[in-house]
């Protein structure tokens, strides 16, 4: 040994710090070797390992149906710590399998669970201590898809969802039908699907229509079957299940009639009208209809009003009920228009002013006033106003566009309008309908 080599070894041996580090490294290596080869085995639980169900190829018509909560198992493994720690062994390295064997009928079957290595895993140095659960109950049946009607259900008491003038209508599901996939035997016994929801306390009482999220439920012999069913029509994001609760306003609305051909005075000062019934109970959706102030039950033409208590009746039809949203159980409205404070006067206007409208070019029109009923035009109004009217104030207008220019002889036509042309008179009207006899000839 050279002098240099000897001096280096002597330096190491006689250097206490270097010797201490060397001894420490040797100790760790010896401890690790003993720990690995002679330490006791330990256990570990691997959770949420997916269960795979298999069955014979000859029974492919029957597929397994398993509830979502039953698809996973916990596996307890035993072995050396370095073989079973979370880095060396994960749930992807093992498979929990339930073999159904040959299946030839629908129904439940209890299968034992076994554990084996996955294609990428190695559990040769690991002992499987237990699987929880140790068995799996599987429902076998042919898979089918059927369409069912949907009914909306609310868990709240509907009578407690509104108050005052507001009432709640029948809840409406967001879909009228849905497609359900599941075991054929179960689907064949099912009749209806429900969209079920609840209105939270903070939203009560309702004053407008409310859309609430809904859970899907089924009309089944056993609630356990629900876990095997899938609603193909529902998508939680783009097409969720909801229920709409319509809200209606119910109130009493007064009835009225509409007047036509009334003098200017009566536009602002309508006559005394009595309508039976005087009001109707109306229920309507405020989101779809404007607020009701009046309900018009019919139209009264001033040309039909005499200076007396005039009586009318207006029939109630289904169209009226629908348009007014009213609950009507009677057959007609009875209306009286009291014009008994007015007077009547008859005028002969055979020599009065007659205007023919819409005459055809190249033809002459001649009015036979002697045969027309202009000799007794009835005017109704206050006596003081009637006293100011003369026959010269009454103007007759006749639209002759409907007359045939080729027809020989005279033709009868209804007078279009008779008006009082007097600026002082705004509270009198012409009563009744009048006809004119007119002859048409080529020029």
Backbone torsions as a table, in degrees:
resi	resn	phi	psi	omega
1	UNK	NA	134.6	-178.4
2	UNK	-73.9	163.7	-179.0
3	UNK	-65.0	-37.6	-179.5
4	UNK	-65.3	-45.9	-179.4
5	UNK	-61.3	-45.1	-179.3
6	UNK	-61.6	-37.3	-178.1
7	UNK	-69.8	-34.0	179.8
8	UNK	-68.0	-47.0	179.8
9	UNK	-61.7	-42.6	179.2
10	UNK	-61.6	-37.1	179.1
11	UNK	-63.4	-40.5	-179.2
12	UNK	-67.7	-45.8	-176.9
13	UNK	-63.4	-41.1	-174.6
14	UNK	-91.4	5.0	176.3
15	UNK	-97.0	107.2	-173.7
16	UNK	-62.0	-37.0	-177.6
17	UNK	-68.1	-45.3	179.4
18	UNK	-65.5	-37.4	-179.8
19	UNK	-65.8	-37.7	-179.7
20	UNK	-66.2	-43.0	179.1
21	UNK	-63.6	-41.2	179.9
22	UNK	-63.0	-43.0	179.9
23	UNK	-65.6	-37.3	179.8
24	UNK	-64.2	-43.6	179.9
25	UNK	-62.9	-43.2	178.9
26	UNK	-62.8	-37.4	-178.6
27	UNK	-66.1	-43.5	-180.0
28	UNK	-63.1	-42.0	179.9
29	UNK	-63.3	-43.7	179.3
30	UNK	-65.6	-38.4	-179.8
31	UNK	-65.5	-43.9	-179.1
32	UNK	-63.4	-40.5	-179.9
33	UNK	-63.4	-43.3	179.2
34	UNK	-66.7	-42.1	-177.7
35	UNK	-62.7	-42.6	-177.5
36	UNK	-69.1	-41.0	-171.6
37	UNK	-92.9	-22.9	-172.4
38	UNK	-125.0	-3.2	-179.3
39	UNK	-73.4	156.6	-179.2
40	UNK	-71.9	152.6	176.6
41	UNK	-69.4	153.8	177.9
42	UNK	-124.7	168.5	-179.9
43	UNK	-120.1	156.8	178.7
44	UNK	-150.6	142.0	176.9
45	UNK	-100.9	123.9	176.7
46	UNK	-102.2	115.4	-172.5
47	UNK	-95.4	159.2	172.4
48	UNK	57.8	45.8	174.5
49	UNK	-86.3	125.6	-175.6
50	UNK	-68.9	138.4	179.7
51	UNK	-92.4	131.2	176.7
52	UNK	-107.3	127.2	-179.0
53	UNK	-105.8	128.7	177.8
54	UNK	-123.7	156.8	176.5
55	UNK	-148.7	170.0	-176.4
56	UNK	-64.5	143.6	178.8
57	UNK	-61.5	-26.6	-179.4
58	UNK	-71.0	-15.3	-177.6
59	UNK	-111.4	34.7	-173.9
60	UNK	-67.3	-20.0	177.4
61	UNK	-66.1	-26.7	-178.2
62	UNK	-100.9	121.9	-178.7
63	UNK	-111.7	152.6	179.9
64	UNK	-81.6	138.1	173.6
65	UNK	-116.3	123.8	-176.5
66	UNK	-129.4	139.0	176.2
67	UNK	-67.0	148.4	-177.2
68	UNK	-58.8	-32.9	-179.2
69	UNK	-75.6	-11.9	-176.7
70	UNK	-105.1	9.1	-175.2
71	UNK	-83.5	-6.5	-174.5
72	UNK	-129.4	151.0	-179.4
73	UNK	-133.5	162.9	174.0
74	UNK	-107.0	131.4	-177.9
75	UNK	-115.4	126.4	176.9
76	UNK	-99.3	122.7	-179.2
77	UNK	-115.7	152.0	178.3
78	UNK	-126.4	141.4	178.9
79	UNK	166.8	-174.5	178.3
80	UNK	-66.5	145.4	-176.7
81	UNK	-56.1	-38.1	-177.6
82	UNK	-73.4	-13.5	178.3
83	UNK	-93.1	-24.0	-173.1
84	UNK	-118.3	6.1	178.4
85	UNK	-68.5	169.6	-172.2
86	UNK	-66.6	-18.3	177.3
87	UNK	-85.4	-33.6	-176.8
88	UNK	-84.4	-28.2	-174.5
89	UNK	-141.0	122.0	177.3
90	UNK	-121.7	172.8	-179.2
91	UNK	-68.5	-16.9	177.5
92	UNK	-77.1	-13.3	-178.5
93	UNK	-86.4	-9.0	-177.0
94	UNK	-129.2	157.6	178.4
95	UNK	-127.7	131.2	171.8
96	UNK	-101.0	121.5	-172.6
97	UNK	-119.7	139.3	174.2
98	UNK	-121.8	114.0	-176.6
99	UNK	-98.4	125.1	-177.9
100	UNK	-91.4	-8.9	-178.5
101	UNK	64.7	-143.6	-177.9
102	UNK	-89.9	123.7	-179.2
103	UNK	-116.0	123.6	-178.7
104	UNK	-128.9	12.0	178.2
105	UNK	-156.4	159.1	179.6
106	UNK	-80.7	146.1	177.2
107	UNK	144.2	-178.5	-179.4
108	UNK	-83.0	147.0	173.7
109	UNK	-143.5	134.3	-179.9
110	UNK	-92.9	122.5	-177.2
111	UNK	-113.3	140.8	174.5
112	UNK	-79.9	146.3	-179.9
113	UNK	-99.5	135.6	176.2
114	UNK	-126.8	156.8	-177.0
115	UNK	-118.6	136.6	175.1
116	UNK	-146.1	167.4	-179.4
117	UNK	-75.0	145.4	173.8
118	UNK	-76.5	176.4	-178.7
119	UNK	-62.6	-28.4	-178.7
120	UNK	-102.1	-2.4	-174.9
121	UNK	-102.3	163.4	177.5
122	UNK	-139.8	112.3	-179.3
123	UNK	-121.3	28.3	-178.3
124	UNK	-65.3	-28.4	-179.9
125	UNK	-101.2	16.2	-177.3
126	UNK	-120.7	136.6	177.0
127	UNK	-101.0	130.0	176.6
128	UNK	-84.7	111.9	-177.2
129	UNK	-82.2	-43.5	-179.0
130	UNK	-164.0	160.1	174.2
131	UNK	-127.3	132.7	-179.9
132	UNK	-127.8	120.1	-1.1
133	UNK	-73.5	163.3	-178.3
134	UNK	-88.2	-17.5	177.8
135	UNK	-132.7	164.3	-179.7
136	UNK	-135.6	128.9	177.3
137	UNK	-91.1	118.5	-174.6
138	UNK	-119.2	136.3	175.7
139	UNK	-98.7	120.6	179.1
140	UNK	-103.0	136.5	177.0
141	UNK	-168.8	169.3	173.3
142	UNK	-76.1	139.8	-179.0
143	UNK	-82.7	136.0	-178.6
144	UNK	-145.4	162.3	175.1
145	UNK	-130.8	128.5	180.0
146	UNK	-133.0	157.6	179.3
147	UNK	-102.1	134.0	-177.4
148	UNK	-129.5	150.2	173.2
149	UNK	-71.9	148.8	-179.3
150	UNK	-110.5	137.3	175.8
151	UNK	-124.0	136.8	179.4
152	UNK	-86.4	139.8	176.3
153	UNK	-134.8	138.2	177.2
154	UNK	-115.3	131.5	-178.5
155	UNK	-75.0	-21.1	177.9
156	UNK	-73.5	159.9	170.3
157	UNK	-76.7	116.3	-174.8
158	UNK	-58.8	-33.2	-178.6
159	UNK	-67.3	-19.2	-177.5
160	UNK	-98.7	3.5	-177.8
161	UNK	-87.2	-11.4	-178.3
162	UNK	-142.6	168.4	178.4
163	UNK	-154.7	167.1	179.4
164	UNK	67.4	-134.1	-177.4
165	UNK	-80.3	-4.2	-178.2
166	UNK	-92.7	140.9	174.7
167	UNK	-133.5	152.6	-178.6
168	UNK	-99.9	134.2	178.4
169	UNK	-91.0	-174.1	-179.5
170	UNK	-70.9	125.3	179.0
171	UNK	-58.8	146.3	-176.8
172	UNK	-123.9	125.9	178.7
173	UNK	-74.4	155.6	-179.6
174	UNK	-71.6	-13.3	176.1
175	UNK	-136.1	142.3	179.2
176	UNK	-85.0	-29.6	176.5
177	UNK	-138.7	156.1	176.2
178	UNK	-140.5	156.2	175.5
179	UNK	-99.3	126.5	-178.9
180	UNK	-115.8	132.5	176.9
181	UNK	-111.7	137.5	-179.9
182	UNK	174.2	-166.5	178.8
183	UNK	-60.9	133.3	-176.3
184	UNK	-59.3	-43.1	-177.5
185	UNK	-61.4	-40.0	-179.1
186	UNK	-71.1	-42.6	-179.5
187	UNK	-62.8	-36.3	-178.4
188	UNK	-66.1	-23.3	-179.7
189	UNK	-95.8	-7.6	-177.2
190	UNK	-89.7	143.2	-177.4
191	UNK	-118.0	-25.1	-172.5
192	UNK	-151.6	153.6	176.0
193	UNK	-118.9	141.6	-178.6
194	UNK	-116.8	138.7	165.0
195	UNK	-100.9	115.1	-171.3
196	UNK	-118.5	129.0	-179.0
197	UNK	-143.9	173.5	-179.8
198	UNK	-135.2	144.5	174.1
199	UNK	-92.9	126.1	-178.3
200	UNK	-71.0	154.6	-174.0
201	UNK	-58.5	-34.7	-176.6
202	UNK	-65.3	-23.3	-177.5
203	UNK	-92.3	-0.8	-178.1
204	UNK	-99.3	133.1	6.8
205	UNK	-84.6	151.5	179.6
206	UNK	-80.8	136.7	176.1
207	UNK	-121.1	-0.7	175.8
208	UNK	-154.7	166.6	-177.7
209	UNK	-57.2	142.9	-175.9
210	UNK	-128.1	129.4	174.7
211	UNK	-103.8	123.6	-177.4
212	UNK	-123.9	147.6	176.4
213	UNK	-66.3	150.0	-175.2
214	UNK	-130.2	149.0	170.4
215	UNK	-97.7	150.7	179.7
216	UNK	-96.2	134.8	177.0
217	UNK	-137.9	168.0	-171.0
218	UNK	-132.4	154.8	175.3
219	UNK	-91.1	98.4	-172.0
220	UNK	-129.0	160.8	175.4
221	UNK	-67.8	-37.3	-179.8
222	UNK	-134.6	134.0	-180.0
223	UNK	-63.7	-20.6	-179.5
224	UNK	-61.6	-28.4	-177.5
225	UNK	-67.7	-20.9	-176.7
226	UNK	-56.6	-34.5	-175.5
227	UNK	-67.5	-13.7	-179.7
228	UNK	-96.0	-1.5	-174.5
229	UNK	-105.3	143.8	178.0
230	UNK	-128.8	129.3	176.8
231	UNK	-89.2	109.6	-176.5
232	UNK	-72.4	-20.7	-173.9
233	UNK	-84.1	-12.9	-173.9
234	UNK	-96.9	132.5	170.7
235	UNK	-131.3	120.7	-172.2
236	UNK	-59.6	-24.3	-176.8
237	UNK	-98.4	-57.3	-174.0
238	UNK	-89.7	-23.4	-176.2
239	UNK	-144.6	65.4	-176.2
240	UNK	-76.9	162.0	174.8
241	UNK	-82.3	125.9	177.7
242	UNK	-137.7	164.3	175.0
243	UNK	-129.0	131.5	176.6
244	UNK	-101.3	127.1	177.5
245	UNK	-105.1	105.8	178.9
246	UNK	-72.2	145.3	178.1
247	UNK	-122.4	130.7	-177.5
248	UNK	-117.3	152.4	173.7
249	UNK	-101.8	131.9	177.5
250	UNK	-118.8	123.1	178.3
251	UNK	-155.0	164.2	177.6
252	UNK	-88.4	126.2	-176.6
253	UNK	-118.3	130.6	-179.9
254	UNK	-68.5	149.1	177.3
255	UNK	-94.0	156.7	177.8
256	UNK	-151.5	166.5	172.2
257	UNK	-115.9	156.1	176.9
258	UNK	-101.1	131.7	178.9
259	UNK	-101.8	140.6	173.7
260	UNK	-127.1	158.4	-178.8
261	UNK	57.5	29.1	179.1
262	UNK	-83.8	145.8	173.4
263	UNK	-62.1	158.1	-175.0
264	UNK	-57.0	-36.3	-177.6
265	UNK	-58.4	-39.8	-174.3
266	UNK	-80.3	-6.6	174.8
267	UNK	-66.3	-41.5	178.4
268	UNK	-94.8	-16.4	-178.3
269	UNK	-128.8	75.5	-176.3
270	UNK	-63.6	150.9	179.7
271	UNK	-69.6	169.8	179.3
272	UNK	-72.7	122.4	-177.2
273	UNK	-126.0	136.1	173.8
274	UNK	-122.0	126.0	-178.3
275	UNK	-121.3	132.0	175.8
276	UNK	-118.2	117.8	-0.9
277	UNK	-77.2	155.1	-176.7
278	UNK	-80.6	-15.0	177.8
279	UNK	-152.5	160.1	179.0
280	UNK	-129.5	145.9	173.3
281	UNK	-82.8	120.4	-174.7
282	UNK	-116.6	133.9	174.6
283	UNK	-120.8	124.2	-176.9
284	UNK	-147.6	160.1	178.3
285	UNK	-88.4	113.7	-176.9
286	UNK	-63.7	-20.4	178.9
287	UNK	-77.1	-20.3	-176.5
288	UNK	-110.4	-21.5	-176.7
289	UNK	-129.6	149.9	175.3
290	UNK	-75.2	163.7	-178.2
291	UNK	-64.8	135.5	-179.1
292	UNK	-84.1	126.1	172.9
293	UNK	-105.7	-40.3	178.2
294	UNK	-141.7	159.0	171.5
295	UNK	-121.0	118.2	-180.0
296	UNK	-84.3	119.6	-174.4
297	UNK	-95.0	-14.6	-179.8
298	UNK	178.0	177.7	-178.4
299	UNK	-118.0	132.1	178.7
300	UNK	-114.7	122.5	177.7
301	UNK	-88.7	125.9	-179.9
302	UNK	-58.3	-24.5	179.8
303	UNK	-68.4	-8.7	178.2
304	UNK	-103.0	2.6	-175.4
305	UNK	-96.6	124.5	173.3
306	UNK	-98.6	172.6	178.3
307	UNK	-82.2	68.0	-179.1
308	UNK	-160.7	-172.8	172.7
309	UNK	-85.3	106.1	-176.3
310	UNK	-86.6	134.8	-177.2
311	UNK	-115.3	137.6	178.8
312	UNK	-137.9	158.9	172.2
313	UNK	-136.5	138.7	-179.9
314	UNK	-122.6	122.4	-177.0
315	UNK	-72.1	144.1	177.2
316	UNK	-96.7	120.9	177.5
317	UNK	-115.7	173.0	-176.6
318	UNK	-64.4	-34.2	178.7
319	UNK	-61.4	-40.3	178.9
320	UNK	-64.8	-43.9	-179.8
321	UNK	-59.2	-42.8	-177.8
322	UNK	-68.3	-41.4	-175.9
323	UNK	-71.7	-26.5	-177.9
324	UNK	-101.2	-8.3	-179.1
325	UNK	58.6	26.2	-177.6
326	UNK	-98.5	148.3	175.8
327	UNK	-90.6	101.0	-173.4
328	UNK	-115.5	124.7	-177.5
329	UNK	-114.5	2.9	-179.2
330	UNK	-107.1	172.7	-172.0
331	UNK	-94.0	-29.1	-175.5
332	UNK	-154.3	159.2	172.2
333	UNK	-96.9	137.0	176.2
334	UNK	-106.2	127.7	-173.9
335	UNK	-128.1	134.8	171.5
336	UNK	-123.2	136.2	176.6
337	UNK	-119.5	111.8	-173.7
338	UNK	-88.1	105.7	175.5
339	UNK	-118.0	27.0	-175.1
340	UNK	-68.5	-15.4	178.8
341	UNK	-82.0	-7.1	-178.8
342	UNK	-86.9	170.2	178.3
343	UNK	-120.3	172.7	-178.6
344	UNK	-133.7	144.4	178.3
345	UNK	-146.9	139.4	-178.7
346	UNK	-108.5	135.9	-178.3
347	UNK	-121.3	143.9	174.0
348	UNK	-101.1	112.3	-177.1
349	UNK	-119.0	31.9	178.3
350	UNK	-61.2	-27.0	176.6
351	UNK	-104.5	16.5	-177.0
352	UNK	-84.2	-166.7	-175.1
353	UNK	-86.7	119.5	178.9
354	UNK	-122.2	125.0	-178.8
355	UNK	-113.2	127.4	178.5
356	UNK	-100.7	123.2	-177.0
357	UNK	-103.3	146.9	173.6
358	UNK	61.0	49.3	176.6
359	UNK	-76.3	144.1	177.5
360	UNK	-82.5	142.7	180.0
361	UNK	-65.7	140.9	176.6
362	UNK	86.7	8.3	-179.2
363	UNK	-131.5	149.1	175.5
364	UNK	-106.4	141.3	179.9
365	UNK	-119.2	130.4	-178.1
366	UNK	-127.1	126.2	-179.0
367	UNK	-95.4	125.0	176.6
368	UNK	-91.0	90.1	-175.8
369	UNK	-66.5	-26.3	-179.0
370	UNK	-68.7	-28.8	179.8
371	UNK	-98.1	-12.3	174.6
372	UNK	-82.3	157.0	-176.6
373	UNK	-94.2	44.3	177.3
374	UNK	-82.9	-3.8	-176.8
375	UNK	-78.8	-6.3	-178.8
376	UNK	-144.0	64.5	177.3
377	UNK	-85.1	122.2	-175.5
378	UNK	-93.5	129.0	177.4
379	UNK	-117.2	132.8	179.7
380	UNK	-114.2	141.3	176.6
381	UNK	168.6	-178.7	175.7
382	UNK	-62.2	143.8	-175.5
383	UNK	-58.1	-40.1	-177.5
384	UNK	-66.2	-28.3	177.4
385	UNK	-79.6	-38.2	179.6
386	UNK	-62.3	-34.4	-179.1
387	UNK	-66.4	-17.4	-179.1
388	UNK	-92.2	-5.7	-175.3
389	UNK	-97.9	139.0	173.0
390	UNK	-122.4	169.0	179.9
391	UNK	-60.1	-29.0	-179.7
392	UNK	-68.4	-17.9	-179.3
393	UNK	-83.8	-6.0	-174.6
394	UNK	-102.6	126.9	-176.9
395	UNK	-118.0	132.3	-178.9
396	UNK	-105.2	130.1	177.6
397	UNK	-119.4	129.6	-177.8
398	UNK	-129.3	123.9	176.4
399	UNK	-88.8	109.8	-173.5
400	UNK	-96.8	10.5	-175.7
401	UNK	-63.2	-23.7	-177.6
402	UNK	-87.2	-6.3	-178.5
403	UNK	-75.3	144.8	178.9
404	UNK	-87.2	124.5	179.3
405	UNK	-75.1	-15.9	-177.4
406	UNK	-93.4	-12.0	-176.0
407	UNK	-79.5	126.3	177.8
408	UNK	-78.8	150.9	178.6
409	UNK	84.7	-174.2	-177.1
410	UNK	-87.2	156.7	179.4
411	UNK	-130.1	144.7	179.4
412	UNK	-97.8	136.6	-179.6
413	UNK	-144.4	144.3	179.5
414	UNK	-74.4	138.5	177.8
415	UNK	-67.9	131.7	-177.2
416	UNK	-69.6	-46.1	-175.8
417	UNK	-160.3	142.3	171.3
418	UNK	-125.1	124.0	-175.6
419	UNK	-126.6	159.7	177.7
420	UNK	-100.9	113.2	-177.1
421	UNK	-98.8	82.7	-179.8
422	UNK	-153.2	116.4	-174.4
423	UNK	-64.6	-21.4	-179.7
424	UNK	-80.7	-14.5	-173.4
425	UNK	-108.6	118.4	176.0
426	UNK	-134.8	13.2	-176.2
427	UNK	-131.6	21.1	177.1
428	UNK	-121.7	154.3	-178.8
429	UNK	-143.5	159.4	178.6
430	UNK	-88.5	129.8	179.2
431	UNK	-97.1	138.0	171.4
432	UNK	92.1	178.3	177.4
433	UNK	-114.3	150.0	-175.2
434	UNK	-134.0	149.5	-179.9
435	UNK	-118.0	151.5	177.3
436	UNK	-123.0	145.4	175.3
437	UNK	-104.6	119.7	-173.1
438	UNK	-131.0	139.3	175.2
439	UNK	-109.1	143.0	180.0
440	UNK	-122.1	131.2	179.0
441	UNK	-142.5	152.8	178.9
442	UNK	-74.5	146.7	-178.6
443	UNK	-75.7	NA	NA
